Amino acid sequence: MNILLTGGLGFIGSHTAVVLAEQGHELVLLDNLCNSEMTVLDKLNTITGKNLAFYKGDVRDTALIKEILKTHQIEAVIHFAGLKSVAESGSDPMKYYDNNVAGSIALFEAMKAVDVKKLIFSSSATVYGVPQYLPYDEVHPTCPINTYGRTKLQVEEILQDLANANPDWSIACLRYFNPVGAHESGLIGEMPKGVPNNLMPYVCQVASGSLSHLNVFGDDYDTKDGTGERDYIHVMDLAEGHAAAIAFVSRNAGIEMINLGTGMPYSVYDLINAFEKSASRAIERVVQGRRSGDLPIYYAKADKARVLLGWQASRGLQLMCDSSWKFQALLKGLC
Ligand SMILES: NC(=O)c1ccc[n+]([C@@H]2O[C@H](COP(=O)([O-])OP(=O)(O)OC[C@H]3O[C@@H](n4cnc5c(N)ncnc54)[C@H](O)[C@@H]3O)[C@@H](O)[C@H]2O)c1
């Protein structure tokens, strides 16, 4: 199938490109490089042995998107492009509504104009908000507690309306939990610009010496060891989930919201301990007070993905840490 990946040079987009290319799909990647680099394309070409089509451009450029969709006879779009910092979304909300919501509308307009009706959207577990019960299933009420989460929920709602009005569209909103890890080659992985917002890239940078220590925000939660627990999912499992979702949208019309998680929560200390084994070095940590807006624990009910997509995560925490460290060590010339 001919597939456009917006945000295709980003963390999740690049790993998904590897899996889809290996399955024989024809890919076109679009990225404005606001959180990625051109070197990722070279690495993707090395891993896949292909010369992937790439456009440097923005999803808000409707004319460019229409041109790409027509030129490459695109049949499905996976919409990864977006901004993802919860903190920045609070301090600069308009940037997030413009990029994530207006950007998505511009993309869907372009798709509609040239009759491309298959779409996978990168949504997030943040749409759920404070858990009313756990694990979160897909019918758990949605009430995001930050601007980033609201942008994701708004796009889901737009897509629900689009699907209601156009029953021949086929849409999967994939609600990711906490993607971590890297491709087994160590060539691609998560490469945030500036100080990382997420735990795993932060731990990686402490281990490689770029940052002095890890702040643990809260060790007095009502969890097994007092630190926050999350449903970490290996990015290659997530990538395979997208491949399964492409097969699903090819066969079915309508819209589905689907969790992509493992269903297994791990604490901050679980992750640090596993990472110390991977890197054979200690991670300096300093316990700080709780950070406002952090939830003590959340994780996915992953049954719907298993039933609808025939997919479930198979990689464990140690592999997540091993592959993250391999990527970081190669990047920093430590091995
Ligand atoms: N990584 C996570 O923890 C996580 C969790 C849930 C959902 N998501 C969502 O998944 C998607 C991909 O996340 P990621 O971790 O790969 O992030 P990422 O920042 O690594 O990748 C996003 C890519 O999109 C590009 N981009 C951003 N805005 C763009 C625009 N307007 N036009 C073109 N390109 C643009 C960036 O340059 C980047 O390469 C995002 O929409 C994110 O919100 C991520």
The ligand as a Tripos MOL2 file, in Angstrom:
@<TRIPOS>MOLECULE
LIG
   44    48     1     0     0
SMALL
NO_CHARGES

@<TRIPOS>ATOM
      1 N1          6.2900    9.6810   22.4960 N.am      1 LIG1
      2 C1          5.2580    9.6950   23.3190 C.2       1 LIG1
      3 O1          5.4160    9.5810   24.5290 O.2       1 LIG1
      4 C2          3.8480    9.8050   22.7770 C.ar      1 LIG1
      5 C3          2.7860    9.3320   23.5520 C.ar      1 LIG1
      6 C4          1.4910    9.4490   23.0590 C.ar      1 LIG1
      7 C5          1.2750   10.0620   21.8210 C.ar      1 LIG1
      8 N2          2.3250   10.5230   21.0990 N.ar      1 LIG1
      9 C6          2.0660   11.1870   19.8060 C.3       1 LIG1
     10 O2          2.6750   10.4420   18.7850 O.3       1 LIG1
     11 C7          3.1310   11.2920   17.7440 C.3       1 LIG1
     12 C8          4.5880   11.0100   17.4660 C.3       1 LIG1
     13 O3          5.3190   11.1700   18.6680 O.3       1 LIG1
     14 P1          6.8920   11.0270   18.7320 P.3       1 LIG1
     15 O4          7.2280   10.5620   20.1030 O.co2     1 LIG1
     16 O5          7.3850   10.2640   17.5590 O.co2     1 LIG1
     17 O6          7.3060   12.5550   18.6190 O.3       1 LIG1
     18 P2          8.4760   13.2170   17.7930 P.3       1 LIG1
     19 O7          8.5350   14.6450   18.1880 O.co2     1 LIG1
     20 O8          9.7100   12.4150   17.8810 O.co2     1 LIG1
     21 O9          7.9170   13.0930   16.2940 O.3       1 LIG1
     22 C9          6.9990   13.9990   15.7490 C.3       1 LIG1
     23 C10         7.5620   14.4510   14.4170 C.3       1 LIG1
     24 O10         6.6280   15.3450   13.8110 O.3       1 LIG1
     25 C11         7.3350   16.4490   13.2790 C.3       1 LIG1
     26 N3          6.3670   17.5440   13.2530 N.ar      1 LIG1
     27 C12         5.8130   18.1970   14.3030 C.ar      1 LIG1
     28 N4          4.9200   19.1160   13.8710 N.ar      1 LIG1
     29 C13         4.9160   19.0360   12.5180 C.ar      1 LIG1
     30 C14         4.1970   19.6980   11.4880 C.ar      1 LIG1
     31 N5          3.3190   20.6850   11.7740 N.pl3     1 LIG1
     32 N6          4.4080   19.3440   10.1970 N.ar      1 LIG1
     33 C15         5.3060   18.3770    9.8950 C.ar      1 LIG1
     34 N7          6.0310   17.7170   10.8130 N.ar      1 LIG1
     35 C16         5.8280   18.0370   12.1190 C.ar      1 LIG1
     36 C17         8.5330   16.6530   14.1970 C.3       1 LIG1
     37 O11         9.6170   17.2980   13.5500 O.3       1 LIG1
     38 C18         8.8780   15.2170   14.5660 C.3       1 LIG1
     39 O12         9.8320   14.6550   13.6880 O.3       1 LIG1
     40 C19         2.8790   12.7230   18.2250 C.3       1 LIG1
     41 O13         1.6790   13.1760   17.6400 O.3       1 LIG1
     42 C20         2.7050   12.5650   19.7170 C.3       1 LIG1
     43 O14         1.8560   13.5370   20.2660 O.3       1 LIG1
     44 C21         3.6100   10.3950   21.5410 C.ar      1 LIG1
@<TRIPOS>BOND
     1     1     2 1
     2     2     3 2
     3     2     4 1
     4     4     5 ar
     5     4    44 ar
     6     5     6 ar
     7     6     7 ar
     8     7     8 ar
     9     8     9 1
    10     8    44 ar
    11     9    10 1
    12     9    42 1
    13    10    11 1
    14    11    12 1
    15    11    40 1
    16    12    13 1
    17    13    14 1
    18    14    15 2
    19    14    16 1
    20    14    17 1
    21    17    18 1
    22    18    19 2
    23    18    20 1
    24    18    21 1
    25    21    22 1
    26    22    23 1
    27    23    24 1
    28    23    38 1
    29    24    25 1
    30    25    26 1
    31    25    36 1
    32    26    27 ar
    33    26    35 ar
    34    27    28 ar
    35    28    29 ar
    36    29    30 ar
    37    29    35 ar
    38    30    31 1
    39    30    32 ar
    40    32    33 ar
    41    33    34 ar
    42    34    35 ar
    43    36    37 1
    44    36    38 1
    45    38    39 1
    46    40    41 1
    47    40    42 1
    48    42    43 1
@<TRIPOS>SUBSTRUCTURE
     1 LIG1         1 GROUP 0 **** ****
